[in-house]
C-alpha cells in the first residue's frame, strides 16, 4: 500500500543551502542533525516509559482503556513473557488478524521485545487470503478478533486450511473455542512468569533482526511478505514524528488501520519514540467517532487518507465539534486534492498537516512535505527526501539517472529498505538491485529544489482509497469464473476514492454473465476493496503488435465509456 504525501522536520531534517540546478541529476539524500536510533523497539519503549512513566501512552475510547507509559510497558512485558512461555523462539512468526484495538498495540511491542516476528494480516482478508498468509509465513501463533463487520473470523480460520505450524490461537473480544486462549489467559501466563526469562531473551536481540512481515498485493497473483527490521520501522516512525514536531504534549488520533505501516509506524511508533499519546477512536474508520474523539480527547494531530478527511468535513454534525486543538497530522494513501487540503487547514485547524510518500517495502516513508510548505506545493508534490534516505530517478529501460525535471522510475536506498520478501528470493532480487536500491515501479520527477512529484506508475497498481490493488491478482481470481474467458482490470477515476476498479471481461462462447453476477461472485471471496465497482463486457482488448494488452488505452476507453471525469493528477 503506497503513501502519497509530504511533511517538515525542523531540528533534525536539514535542507540544502544551495539547491542544485535543474540540469543536475535527479538524486537527493536526507541530511540530518539527529543520528539513527541504534536500538530495538522494546528497548526504545522501555527508555521512553522510564522518562514519561505517568504520561498517557494509549487511549482506546471504544474499549474504555487508558494506559500510562508505565502501564503500557508493564503490559508489554507480561505479554512478551507469555509468548516466550508458549514456546515461541526468537524469529518465530505470530500473526495478528484484528481491527484496531488496544491489544494490537500491546502485541506490536511485546512481539518486538520477545524477538518474535509479527505478521500483519489485513482484517478484510477472506478465507483464501488468510490461509495463504498463514501458510506462506509459517506462523506458530495467531492472535485474532472473533468477528469483524459481520465476518466470523473463527469460522474462516477453521475453513482456511491453516498450516501445521499453527499451534496457538488467542481470541480477542469473545470467549475462545476449545483449545484456544483468551487475551486475559495470555496476560495471566505472563504475570506469573520469571522476569529473568525476558531479560535473557532481550540480550539476544539485534536492531537488524527481522521483526515484522506485512503482505503487499503481488503482480503474480499472490501477496508478498515485506520483511522489516527493528531498525527500519523504529527509525522511520521516529523521523516521521520529528517531521510532525511531536512532543509528550501531543495526542495523535489514529483512525487508520494498524495492519498497515500508516497505523503501526506513522501512528504508534511516531508516538512512542516521542512520548506522545496514541488515541484510538474505534475499531475501524467512522467519521463521527473521529470527530467525537478529537474534540473529547483534545487531540493535536490526526492521520487519514483523503477520503477520511472528506468524510469528516462533510459530516452533517461537523460544526458541533471543537477541533481547535488540532495542529498537525498526515494525509497520505492517494493524491490529495488541493481544495481538500485547504479545508483541512482552514476548518480543522491543521495548519501543519503534512503529506508522505512511500511503500510498505520502505518502512514506509521515503519523502515528506514540510509543515511550512504552501498548500499548493503540499498537494502537487510528495515533498523532499527523508533523513538518512537516498532517492534517485532513473530511466526505466537503461537505469541511468535522469536529469532534474525528467520523468523516470523512483528508487530508494537506505536504512528503510526492507530485508526482502519473506521466503521469496526471486521477488526480492527483482525489487532490490545489487546496490540495494529499491525499485518502486512509480514514475516520478524531481525539481531543482529536490521536491518529488509522482506522475504515474510503471506497474499497473491501482490505489483505491489508500488500499493498493494489483490488477493481476483480481484478474486471476476472475478467471476462476466458469463463464469468463479473459479478464483485464484497470483503475478508473473516482472522485471519492481516487481510483475504482473496472473489470473488462470477455465471456466464453455460448455462455452468458451479467455485471452484478460477476460482483456477487467476488463478494465474500476476496477482500471488499478488490471487488470491481464496474464490470464491462467486451469483445476484444486493445493490443500491441506483440500481443500485449495496452492497459493505458483500455483505461482511457473505460473512462470515456463510463462517463467518468478524468482526475487531475496531483501526486
C-alpha positions in Angstrom: 0.0 0.0 0.0 1.5 3.3 -1.1 1.6 6.5 0.8 1.5 9.7 -1.3 2.2 12.9 0.6 4.8 15.1 2.3 5.9 16.9 5.7 8.5 19.0 7.6 11.3 18.4 10.0 12.8 21.3 11.9 15.5 20.4 14.2 16.6 17.2 12.5 15.8 17.4 8.8 18.4 19.5 7.0 17.9 21.3 3.7 20.4 22.0 1.0 21.7 25.6 1.3 22.2 25.8 -2.4 19.7 23.8 -4.5 21.2 22.1 -7.5 20.5 23.4 -11.0 17.6 21.9 -12.9 20.1 20.1 -15.1 21.7 18.2 -12.2 21.0 14.5 -11.8 17.7 13.5 -10.1 19.4 12.4 -6.9 18.9 13.5 -3.3 19.9 12.3 0.2 18.4 13.4 3.5 20.9 15.2 5.8 20.0 15.2 9.5 21.5 16.5 12.7 19.8 13.6 14.5 21.5 10.2 14.2 19.7 7.0 13.5 18.4 5.1 16.6 20.7 2.1 17.2 18.4 0.1 19.4 15.5 -2.3 19.4 11.8 -1.3 19.6 11.5 -2.9 23.0 14.5 -1.0 24.4 13.3 2.2 23.0 9.8 1.9 24.6 11.4 1.0 27.9 13.6 4.1 27.8 10.6 6.4 26.9 8.5 4.7 29.6 11.1 5.5 32.3 11.3 9.1 31.2 7.5 9.6 30.9 6.1 6.9 33.3 3.0 8.8 34.4 2.2 10.3 31.0 -0.7 9.0 28.9 0.5 6.4 26.3 -2.6 4.8 24.9 -6.3 5.7 24.9 -8.8 3.3 23.2 -12.1 5.1 23.6 -14.2 2.3 22.1 -12.8 -0.1 24.7 -12.7 2.3 27.6 -9.0 1.6 28.1 -6.4 4.2 29.2 -2.8 3.3 29.8 0.1 5.4 31.1 3.6 4.7 29.7 4.4 2.7 32.8 1.3 0.7 32.5 1.8 0.1 28.8 5.4 -1.0 29.4 4.3 -3.4 32.1 1.6 -4.9 29.8 4.2 -5.4 27.1 6.4 -7.2 29.5 3.6 -9.5 30.6 2.6 -10.4 27.0 6.2 -10.8 25.9 6.8 -13.3 28.8 3.6 -15.1 27.9 4.8 -15.5 24.3 8.1 -17.0 25.5 6.1 -19.2 27.8 4.1 -20.6 24.8 7.4 -21.8 23.4 7.9 -19.1 20.8 11.5 -18.6 19.9 13.4 -15.6 18.5 12.5 -15.4 14.8 9.2 -17.4 15.1 6.2 -15.8 13.5 3.0 -14.7 15.2 0.0 -13.5 13.1 -2.3 -10.7 14.2 -5.7 -10.6 12.4 -7.7 -7.9 14.0 -9.1 -4.3 13.6 -7.6 -1.6 15.8 -7.8 -2.5 19.5 -5.5 -1.7 22.5 -4.4 -5.4 22.4 -2.9 -4.8 18.9 -0.7 -2.0 20.2 0.5 -4.1 23.2 1.2 -7.1 20.9 3.2 -4.9 18.5 5.7 -4.0 21.2 5.5 -7.4 23.0 6.5 -9.4 19.9 9.4 -7.0 19.3 10.5 -7.3 22.9 10.4 -11.2 22.7 12.1 -11.2 19.3 9.0 -12.8 17.6 8.2 -11.7 14.1 4.7 -10.0 13.9 2.8 -11.0 10.8 0.2 -8.3 9.9 -3.0 -9.8 8.4 -5.5 -7.5 6.7 -8.8 -7.5 8.6 -10.6 -7.5 5.2 -9.0 -10.8 4.1 -11.3 -13.7 3.4 -10.6 -17.4 3.6 -8.2 -17.8 0.7 -6.1 -14.8 1.5 -6.0 -15.7 5.2 -4.8 -19.2 4.5 -2.2 -18.1 2.1 -0.6 -15.6 4.5 -0.6 -18.0 7.4 1.0 -20.8 5.3 3.5 -18.6 3.5 4.8 -17.1 6.7 4.7 -20.3 8.7 3.1 -18.8 11.8 3.2 -20.7 15.1 0.6 -18.5 16.8 -2.3 -16.3 15.8 -4.0 -13.5 17.8 -7.4 -12.9 16.2 -10.6 -11.0 16.7 -13.6 -13.3 17.0 -15.5 -11.3 14.4 -15.4 -8.0 12.5 -18.0 -6.3 10.2 -20.2 -9.4 10.2 -17.5 -11.8 9.3 -16.9 -14.7 11.6 -13.1 -14.9 11.9 -13.1 -18.2 13.8 -15.2 -19.9 11.2 -12.9 -18.6 8.4 -9.9 -19.7 10.3 -11.3 -23.2 10.5 -12.0 -23.2 6.8 -8.7 -21.7 5.5 -6.6 -24.8 5.8 -4.1 -23.3 8.3 -0.6 -24.6 8.3 0.5 -27.4 10.6 2.9 -25.0 12.2 0.0 -23.1 13.8 0.0 -24.2 17.5 -1.7 -21.4 19.4 -4.8 -19.2 18.8 -5.6 -16.3 21.1 -9.1 -14.7 20.7 -9.9 -11.1 21.3 -13.3 -9.8 22.3 -15.1 -13.1 22.8 -14.9 -16.4 24.5 -12.3 -18.7 22.9 -13.3 -22.0 21.4 -11.9 -25.3 22.7 -8.1 -25.4 22.6 -7.8 -21.6 22.2 -6.8 -18.9 24.7 -8.4 -15.5 25.6 -6.3 -12.4 25.9 -6.8 -12.4 29.6 -5.5 -16.0 29.7 -2.4 -14.9 27.8 -1.7 -11.9 30.2 -2.1 -14.2 33.2 0.5 -16.5 31.9 2.9 -13.7 31.6 2.2 -12.2 35.0 3.3 -15.5 36.7 6.5 -15.9 34.6 10.1 -15.3 35.7 11.2 -11.9 34.6 14.8 -13.2 34.1 13.5 -15.2 31.1 12.6 -12.0 29.3 15.9 -10.3 30.2 17.8 -13.3 28.7 15.7 -13.2 25.5 16.2 -9.4 25.1 20.0 -9.9 25.4 19.9 -11.9 22.2 18.2 -9.3 20.1 19.7 -7.0 17.5 18.3 -3.9 15.8 18.8 -5.5 12.4 16.7 -8.6 13.3 13.5 -9.1 11.2 10.5 -8.2 13.4 7.6 -7.5 11.1 6.1 -9.0 7.9 3.5 -7.0 6.0 1.8 -8.5 3.0 1.5 -6.5 -0.2 -0.6 -7.5 -3.2 1.6 -9.3 -5.7 1.8 -8.9 -9.5 1.9 -12.7 -9.8 -1.4 -13.1 -8.0 -0.1 -13.9 -4.5 0.8 -11.4 -1.9 4.4 -10.9 -0.9 5.6 -10.5 2.7 7.7 -7.4 3.0 10.1 -8.2 5.9 11.1 -5.2 8.1 13.5 -4.9 11.0 13.5 -3.1 14.3 16.0 -0.6 12.8 13.9 0.2 9.7 10.4 0.8 11.3 11.7 2.3 14.6 13.7 4.9 12.8 11.0 5.6 10.2 8.5 6.2 13.0 11.0 8.4 14.8 11.7 10.7 11.8 8.0 10.9 10.9 7.4 12.1 14.5 10.2 14.6 14.1 8.6 15.9 10.9 5.3 16.3 12.8 7.2 18.0 15.7 5.7 15.6 18.2 6.4 16.1 21.9 5.0 14.4 25.0 2.2 17.1 25.0 0.8 15.7 21.7 -2.1 13.4 21.3 -2.5 11.7 17.9 -5.8 10.4 16.8 -5.2 7.2 14.7 -8.2 6.0 12.7 -6.0 4.4 10.0 -5.5 0.6 10.3 -2.7 -0.9 12.3 -2.2 -3.8 9.9 -0.5 -1.3 7.6 2.5 0.9 8.2 0.3 4.0 8.3 -1.1 2.9 11.6 1.7 1.0 13.3 4.6 3.1 12.1 3.4 6.6 11.3 1.0 6.3 14.1 2.2 4.1 17.0 6.0 4.3 16.6 5.9 8.0 15.8 4.1 8.5 19.1 6.1 6.2 21.4 9.5 7.4 20.2 8.4 10.9 21.3 6.4 10.1 24.5 3.2 11.3 22.7 -0.3 9.7 23.2 -1.8 7.2 20.8 -5.6 7.8 20.7 -7.8 5.1 19.0 -11.3 6.3 18.0 -12.7 2.9 17.1 -12.0 -0.5 15.5 -12.4 0.9 12.0 -12.8 4.3 10.5 -16.0 6.2 11.3 -16.1 9.9 10.7 -18.4 10.7 13.6 -16.2 8.7 16.0 -13.1 10.6 14.8 -14.8 14.0 15.3 -16.0 13.0 18.8 -12.6 11.6 19.7 -10.6 14.7 18.6 -12.9 17.0 20.5 -13.2 14.9 23.7 -9.5 14.0 23.9 -8.2 17.3 22.7 -6.1 15.6 20.0 -3.4 17.7 18.5 -2.7 15.5 15.5 -4.9 13.4 13.1 -3.9 10.9 10.4 -6.0 9.8 7.4 -6.3 9.2 3.7 -8.0 12.0 1.7 -11.3 10.1 1.7 -11.3 10.0 5.5 -10.8 13.8 5.7 -13.5 14.3 3.1 -16.0 12.2 5.2 -15.1 14.2 8.3 -15.5 17.5 6.6 -18.8 16.5 5.0 -20.4 15.0 8.2 -23.7 16.7 9.0 -22.6 17.2 12.6 -19.1 18.6 11.8 -19.9 22.1 13.2 -20.8 20.6 16.6 -17.2 19.7 17.4 -14.4 21.9 18.7 -11.3 20.9 16.7 -9.2 23.8 17.6 -6.7 21.6 19.5 -5.6 20.1 16.2 -2.2 21.3 14.8 -0.7 18.6 12.5 -1.1 15.1 11.1 -0.6 13.2 7.9 -2.7 13.0 4.8 -1.5 10.1 2.6 -2.5 7.0 0.7 -3.7 8.6 -2.5 -3.3 12.0 -4.3 -4.6 14.9 -2.2 -7.0 17.3 -3.8 -5.9 20.9 -3.3 -9.3 22.0 -2.1 -9.5 19.2 0.5 -6.1 20.3 1.9 -7.3 23.9 2.1 -10.4 22.9 4.0 -8.4 20.7 6.4 -6.1 23.6 7.2 -9.0 26.2 7.5 -11.9 24.2 9.0 -9.9 21.6 11.0 -7.1 23.9 12.1 -4.4 21.6 10.9 -2.0 24.3 9.7 0.9 21.9 9.9 -0.7 18.9 8.1 1.9 17.0 6.0 2.0 14.7 3.1 4.1 11.5 2.8 5.1 9.2 0.0 6.4 5.7 0.5 5.6 2.0 0.3 5.5 -0.9 2.7 8.8 -2.2 1.4 10.5 1.1 2.6 9.1 1.1 6.1 7.2 3.1 4.6 8.2 6.8 4.2 10.8 8.0 1.7 9.7 11.6 1.2 7.7 14.0 3.2 6.5 17.6 2.9 7.3 20.4 5.3 4.7 22.0 7.6 5.6 25.4 6.3 5.3 24.4 2.6 2.4 26.2 1.0 -0.8 24.2 0.2 -0.2 24.1 -3.5 3.2 22.5 -3.0 1.9 20.1 -0.5 -0.6 18.9 -3.0 1.4 18.9 -6.2 4.5 17.1 -4.9 5.3 14.4 -2.3 7.9 16.5 -0.6 11.6 16.1 -0.1 13.7 13.1 0.8 13.6 11.8 4.4 16.5 12.0 6.8 19.2 9.3 6.2 17.4 8.1 3.0 18.6 8.4 -0.6 16.3 8.7 -3.6 17.1 8.9 -7.3 15.1 8.8 -10.6 16.3 6.6 -13.4 15.5 5.7 -16.9 13.2 2.6 -16.5 14.8 0.9 -19.5 18.5 1.7 -19.1 18.8 2.5 -15.4 20.7 5.7 -16.0 20.0 8.7 -13.7 17.6 11.2 -15.2 18.2 15.0 -15.2 16.1 17.1 -12.9 12.6 17.5 -14.3 12.7 14.4 -16.5 10.4 11.5 -15.5 11.8 8.1 -14.6 11.4 5.3 -12.1 11.8 6.4 -8.4 14.3 4.3 -6.5 15.0 4.4 -2.7 18.0 3.3 -0.7 18.9 3.4 3.0 18.0 2.0 6.4 14.3 2.0 5.5 14.6 -0.6 2.7 13.1 -4.0 3.7 15.3 -7.0 4.3 13.4 -8.7 1.5 10.2 -10.6 0.7 9.7 -13.4 3.2 10.9 -16.7 1.7 10.8 -15.2 -1.8 14.4 -14.5 -3.0 13.3 -14.2 -6.7 10.8 -11.4 -5.9 13.4 -9.8 -3.7 16.0 -9.8 -6.4 13.5 -8.3 -8.9 12.7 -5.4 -6.5 16.1 -4.6 -4.9 19.2 -4.3 -7.2 22.8 -5.2 -6.3 23.5 -1.7 -4.9 20.5 -2.1 -2.5 18.2 0.4 -4.4 14.5 -0.4 -4.0 12.8 0.0 -7.4 9.3 1.4 -6.6 7.8 1.0 -10.0 6.5 4.6 -9.7 7.3 7.2 -12.4 8.4 10.5 -10.8 10.2 13.8 -11.4 12.5 15.8 -9.1 12.6 19.6 -9.4 15.6 21.9 -8.7 14.7 22.1 -5.0 14.6 18.3 -4.6 10.8 18.1 -4.4 9.5 14.9 -5.9 6.3 14.5 -7.9 4.7 11.2 -8.7 3.5 11.3 -12.3 2.4 7.7 -13.0 3.1 4.1 -12.4 5.2 1.6 -14.3 3.3 -1.2 -12.7 -0.5 -1.5 -13.1 -1.1 -0.7 -9.4 -4.5 0.7 -8.6 -4.8 2.8 -5.4 -8.4 2.8 -4.2 -8.9 5.0 -1.1 -5.4 4.2 0.2 -5.6 0.4 -0.5 -3.2 -1.0 -3.1 -4.7 -3.4 -5.6 -2.7 -5.2 -8.2 -5.0 -5.9 -11.2 -3.2 -9.3 -11.9 -4.4 -10.6 -8.5 -8.1 -9.7 -9.3 -7.8 -10.9 -12.9 -6.6 -14.3 -11.8 -9.5 -14.7 -9.4 -12.0 -13.6 -12.1 -10.5 -16.3 -14.4 -11.9 -18.9 -12.0 -15.5 -17.9 -13.0 -16.7 -20.6 -15.4 -18.2 -18.1 -17.9 -15.3 -15.7 -18.1 -12.8 -16.3 -20.8 -10.5 -13.4 -20.2 -10.4 -10.5 -17.7 -8.4 -7.3 -17.7 -8.7 -5.0 -14.7 -7.8 -1.3 -14.7 -8.2 1.7 -12.4 -10.6 4.4 -13.5 -11.0 7.8 -11.9 -13.3 8.2 -8.9 -14.0 11.5 -7.0 -14.2 9.8 -3.6 -11.6 7.0 -3.7 -9.2 8.4 -6.2 -9.5 5.3 -8.3 -12.0 2.5 -8.6 -11.6 -1.0 -10.2 -13.1 -1.6 -13.6 -13.1 -5.2 -14.8 -13.3 -5.7 -18.5 -14.3 -9.3 -19.3 -14.8 -11.5 -22.3 -17.4 -14.2 -22.0 -16.8 -17.8 -23.2 -18.7 -18.7 -26.4 -22.2 -20.0 -25.7 -22.3 -18.6 -22.2 -23.7 -15.5 -20.6 -22.9 -13.5 -17.5 -24.1 -10.1 -16.3 -22.0 -7.5 -14.3 -23.9 -7.9 -11.0 -23.3 -11.7 -11.2 -19.6 -11.1 -11.5 -19.6 -8.8 -8.5 -21.6 -11.3 -6.5 -19.0 -14.0 -7.5 -16.3 -11.8 -5.8 -18.1 -10.7 -2.7 -17.0 -12.7 0.4 -14.3 -14.5 -1.5 -11.8 -11.7 -2.0 -11.3 -8.5 0.1 -14.1 -5.9 -0.4 -11.7 -3.3 -1.8 -10.7 -5.8 -4.6 -14.3 -6.3 -5.8 -14.6 -4.3 -9.1 -17.1 -1.5 -8.9 -17.5 -1.6 -12.7 -17.8 -4.7 -14.8 -17.9 -4.2 -18.6 -18.4 -6.9 -21.1 -16.1 -6.5 -24.1 -15.4 -8.4 -27.3 -11.7 -7.6 -27.6 -8.9 -5.6 -25.9 -6.5 -3.1 -27.4 -3.3 -4.9 -28.2 0.2 -4.2 -29.2 1.7 -5.8 -32.3 3.4 -8.3 -30.0 0.1 -9.3 -28.4 0.2 -7.4 -25.1 -2.9 -5.7 -23.8 -2.5 -1.9 -23.8 -3.9 -1.1 -20.4 -3.5 2.6 -20.7 -5.7 2.6 -23.8 -8.2 0.3 -22.0 -8.3 2.7 -19.1 -8.9 5.7 -21.4 -11.7 3.8 -23.2 -13.4 2.8 -20.0 -13.1 6.3 -18.5 -14.9 7.7 -21.6 -17.4 4.8 -21.9 -18.5 5.1 -18.2 -18.7 8.9 -18.4 -16.1 9.4 -15.7 -14.2 12.8 -15.5 -10.5 12.2 -15.7 -9.0 13.3 -12.3 -6.3 15.9 -12.5 -3.1 14.2 -11.3 -1.7 15.9 -8.2 0.8 13.4 -6.9 
